[in-house]
Amino acid sequence: MKRIVLGVSAGIAAYKAALLLRLFKEAGHHVDVIPTTASLQFVGAATWEALSGNPVHTSVFEAVDTVNHVRLGQEADLVVIAPATADVLARAAAGMANDLLTGTLLATGAPVVMAPAMHTEMWEHPATVANVATLRSRGVHIIEPAVGRLTGKDSGAGRLPDPEEIFAAVRGYLEDEAPSRASGSGPLAGKIVAISAGGTREPLDPVRYLGNRSSGRQGIALAKAALAAGATVRFIAAHMDLPAPEGVELITASTARQLQGAVTEAARGADVLIMSAAVADFRPAQYVDAKIKKSDDHADPVITLVRNPDILAMLIAQRAAEGRSGDLPQLVVGFAAETGDAEAGVLEYGAAKLARKGCEMLVVNEVGENLTFGTDENTVTILFADGAQPVHASGSKDRVAATVIDAVAGALGDG
């Protein structure tokens, strides 16, 4: 049993925190709820006391005899704030302690997880962006808000993720051992999983690059799912919108050629390699040391591109050359971000790529300007080189990641 502090700030999504509280209680944990005063306009103290079985306070001047604002933080194994409004993010980033919740944040040494919820304009405001960056730099785990219907007619980024997704995101903190170590249980216990994530960037000049829309969200979700399954995770990160998950062995790379070396090194001795990074197919043939200027004659610049190495195909070829005596993983999972056209559909292109690459599994997803990249949702089909029935998964990237890791565990078990 762990002691959890559940902070609830003033947003319409506060009702979801009641469902999250129930999940914590059903898992056998002790939960102290600290609502902000304003949040009680949405969900009352009686609800929190009834569901948690513990008294509820909002002010440092309540239960003074127990020094509540210090005791709760000191005793906590985990602090979760859901929803975390822009106001609470700002006060936490500033180190304020003007109520019981923010006072507890300053007094705790436990991991802190915040699940923001607010209107899109508030989430994207420079002040909020800066506050989130500050909190992350201090080790606070910020769960990205979901994209969907908000209060009123608005839709966009800022929706509180469903309670089940928040619970899954913090589950690693509630295990008896740190998520960076194989726990001795789970389908991948004792296994090493190497995962690449994010998008590569190919520099053109000191200020410009050729890149792609990958955010790294799916790779992060895969790493979390592998950790939850008991694996040791080597995480090779290209450019990502979010920080790497806690508990992984982090390796960073920028360009496709850098990623090639990092992946090959991380894959050695691993049981599985999952190549979810979006690797640029081409790079500028020439890097210019100074910023390319507009010419006075208004001539358009000509940029020549050359092919980048096919990391997945080259690693498969190297594995074949080394044979069973080598130490490259015998299970390699590729990702194919595809778009259909008049000649073939997404899955047809995916099947052709699986045969061409030579990996054991290929996760195929359709991409586009508003599909997959940078969003919290994904739809994939997992293809198998041995002819097994394809597996489909859709929904949150956490859910898709869980399906992929289940398939990986099944393939290792069959081997």
N, C-alpha and C positions, 0 to 999 in steps of 0.2 A: 504493500500500500504506500502510495506517495501522498504528500501534502501539497495540494494545488491551491494557489490563489487565483481566482477568476475575477478579473476586473471587467466591469461593464460600464461603458460610457454612453452618452446620450445620443442615440440614434434609433431610427425606426427598426433597425435590425436587432435591437436588444432582445427581441423575442426569441431569436435564434440561439442566443446565449443560454436560454433556459433549456433548450434541447441539447446543447453541448454539455451543460451541467449534468444532465441526466446520463449522458454517455460516460462522463467521468465517474459518476456514482455507480453506474452499473458495472464498471470495470474495477470497482472496489477501492476507489481513492477517496481520501478526505478532502473536501473542498470548502474553502472559505470564500464567500462572494463579497467583493467590495464594489458596490455601484457608486458612480458619482451621484451627487444630489440631483442633478438635472435628469439623469437616466431613470430616476424613480417616477418621472412623468410618463414613461413608456411601460415599465414593468415595476410593480411595487415591491417593497421590502418583504411583504408577507409571502410572495411567490418564491423569492430567493431563500428565505428561511425554511419554508416548507420543503423545497426540493433538496436543499443542502443539509438540513438538519442542524444548522449552526446559526447563531445570532448574526445579524447583518448591521454594519455601521458604515457611515460615510465620512465622519469627522474625526480628527485626532483628539477631540475633546470628549469622545465617547469611550467607555471602558478604559478610562485613564489609568486605573489601578493596574492594568496588565501591560501598560505602555504599548498599546495595540499597534501603532504605526511602525514600531521597531520589531515587536515580537512576530507579527505575521510575516514580515519579510525574512527574518532570521530563520524561522521554522520552515519556510516554503522549500519544496524541492523543485517547483516550477511555478512561474507566474505567466498566466495567459490573459491578454486583454482582448476581448471580442464582444462587441465591436470596439475598435480604437478610432475615435473621431479625430478630425484635424486638430481640434483643441487639445486633446490628450497627447497626441503626437508632439505638438508644439511645446506643451508644458514638460513632457518627459525629456525632450531634447534640450530644453533650457535648464533642466535640473531643478525645476520648481517642486515645492512640497506643500502646496496650499490645500490639500485635502488628504484623506486617508489613503487613497489609491496612489497618488504621486509620492507621498511620504513612504509608502511601502516599497515603491520602485527604488528609491534611494537607499533603503535599508537592506535590500535583499542581495545575496550573492548567488542566487539561483538563476538558471537560464530564464530569459524573458522572451516570450513570443507575443507579437502583436498582429492582429488581423484587422487592418484598416477597413472602414466603410464610410463612404461619403459620396457626394455628387462628383462627377467626372471633373468639373472645373476646379473643385477644391483639391482633388487628388493630384491634378496636373499643375497646380499653382506652384511657382518657384519656391515659395516658402515651405510648402509641404514636401516638395522634392528634396530641398535642403535638409529639412528635419529628418526625413526618412534616411537620407545618406548619413547624417550624424549618428542616428541611433544604430544603424547597421555597422558603422565604424567602431561602435562600442560593444559590438557582439550581440545586439538585439536581433532576433530572428523576425523579420517582417514577412508575413505571408502576403503575396500579391493579391489584391482584390480581384474578384471575378468580374466578367463583363456580362451585363444583362440589364434587366428592368430595374430601375431605381425608384425612389419615391415619386409619385405623380406620373407624368407621361415620359419622363426622361429614361434613356437607356445609355449604357456606356460602361467604362471602367469605373469601379467604385463599389460594386455590390459585394456584400459580405459572403464569402464562400459558405457552402452548406456545412452544417455542424459535423457531418461525417468526414468531410474533407479536412476541416481544422483538426479534428481528433486524429486523423491519419497523419497529419503533418507534425503533430507533437508526440506521437506514439513513441518515437525513439528516445525522447527525454524521460519516458516513464518506465523504460526497461531497467532491469537491475544493473546492467553493464552499459558502458558508454557505447554509442552507435558505431564508433570507429573500430570496435573489436568484434570479431565473430563471437556471438553469444553462446555458441555450443548448441543452439536450437535454431530451427528454421530450415527451409529447403535448401538454402545456399550456405549453411554453416560450414566453416572451414574452407570455403571457396574464395578465390580471388577473381574479381570482376573488374576489367578495365573498360571505362566508358569515356568516349569523346563527346564533347558538346559545344554548342555555340557556332558562330560563323567565322570563317577566316577573312582576313583583310589583306589585299595585295597593294602595296604602296605605289603610287604613280609619281608623286613629288612630296615634299615635306608636309603638305596639308591635304592631299587628296589620296583616295584609295579606291580600289574596286572591291566591293563586298556584297553581302546579301542580307536578307531580312531576318535571319535566324536570331532568336532571342536567348536560346539555351534552355528554355523552360522545360522542354521534353526531356533533355538530358539530365537536368536537375531532378526531375520526377523519377527518372530511371535510377539515378544514384540513390535517392531516398528509398525507393522500393527494394533495391538490392541490399541496402543496409538493414532494412526491416526484415529481410529474409535471412539475415545472419552473415552476409558476405563481407569481406574486406574489399573496399572500393578504391581503385586508382582512377582519379577523375582528371582527364586531360581537357582543359578549358581553353577554347578560343575566345573570341569576344562575345560576352553575354550581357544581357540587360540586368541580370540579378547576380548576387554573389554565389559562389559555390556552396553547396550544403555543408553543414558541420559534420565532422566525422569521416571525411574522405581524405585520401592521400592526394593532394592537389599538385598538378603539373600544368603549367601554362604555355601557350603557344599563340602566335599571331598569324603568320602566313601558312599557306598550304605546305610548303617545304619544311617549315619548323614543326608543323603538326605531324608530318610524316615521321620525323625523327623521334618526337615525343611519344607518338602512338607505338612505334616499334619497340622503344625502350620499355614503355609501360606494359606492353602485351607480353613481354618475355616472362615466363613463369606464371602467367595468369591462366585461369581455367576457361575464361570467356572474354571475348572482346566485343563490345557493342559500339559500333561506329555511328553515333547519332549526330555528329557534327556536320554542319553544312559547309562543305569544302568548295572553294571557288574553283571552277573548271579551268579558268584562264587567269593569266596575270599580264600586266604590261611588259612588253619585251624589254623596255628600257626604263630604269628609274632615273628621274631627273633630280639633281641635287638642289636646285632652286625652284621656287614656285613658278609654274608655267604661266606666263603673262599673255594677256590679250595683245595681239599684234595690231599695229596701226593700220594695216591694209585690210583688216577685218577677215583675214583668212581663217578658216576653221582648222584647228589642230588635227593631226592624224595620229591616232594612237594604235599601235600594232600590238596585238595580243598573242601570247603563246600558251600552249597547254601546260597546266600544272600536272604534277605526278598523280596518277590514280592510286591513292594510298591503299584502298581496300584491295584492289587487284594485285598490286605489287606485294602486299603482305601475304596474300594467299599464295602467290607464286614463290615467295621466299620460304613459306612454310612447306610447300611441296618439295622444294629443293633440299631443305634440311631433313625432311622425312620425320619419322617418329622419334628419332634421336634428338631432334631439335626441341626448343622450349617455347615455341609459339603455340597459342591456344588451339585446340582441336574444334572448338565451337566459336565461330565468328558470325556475328549478327550485323548485317548491313542495313542502312536506311536509304530509301529511295523517295525523294521528294519529286513527284511527277505531275505533269499536266497532260491531259489528253489532247488529241487533235483529230483532224479528219482521217488520218491513217490508222490510228489505234487508240484504245482507251488506256486509262491509268494502269489497270491490272495487267494488260497485255505488255505494256512497256516494262512493268515491274517484273513479270515472269522472264522476259528477255534479259533483263539486267541480272536477275538471279543466276541464270545460266551462264552469262558472260563473266560475272565476277567470281563465281566459284565458292561463295560462302555457303554456310549451312542454313541460314535463315535470312530473310529479307523483309523488313517492315516497310510497307508501301503506303504512302499517304499522298493525297491530292493537295497541291498547294496553289496559292494565288495571292493577290493583293490583300484579300480579306479572309484567306483560308490558312489556318495552321500557324504561320509565322506570327509571333508576338501575341497570340491569343491564348486563352486558357482551355480551349477545347481542341479536340483532335479526333479524327476518324482514320483508322488504319486497317490494313489487311496484312497478316503475317503469312508469308509464303515459305515453304519448306523444300529444301533441295531433295529430300528423300521421298517427295511425293505425298507427304501427309496432308490431310485436309486443311485448307487455309483457315486461319482463325481471324475473326473480325472483332474489332473493339472500337468503341466510340464513347464520347463523354469528356470528362475532365482529363487533363494530361496525367494526373495522378492515377486515374482509373486505367488509362491506356498503358501507363508504365507498369502497373500491377499485372496486367494481362501479359505483357511482354516478358516480365520476369518470371511469371508462372510458366510460360512456354520454355524459357531458358532452363528453369529448374527441371521441367519435364524431360527436355532433351538430354540434360546431364544425367538424369536418373536412368533414362533408356540406354545411355552409353555405358 
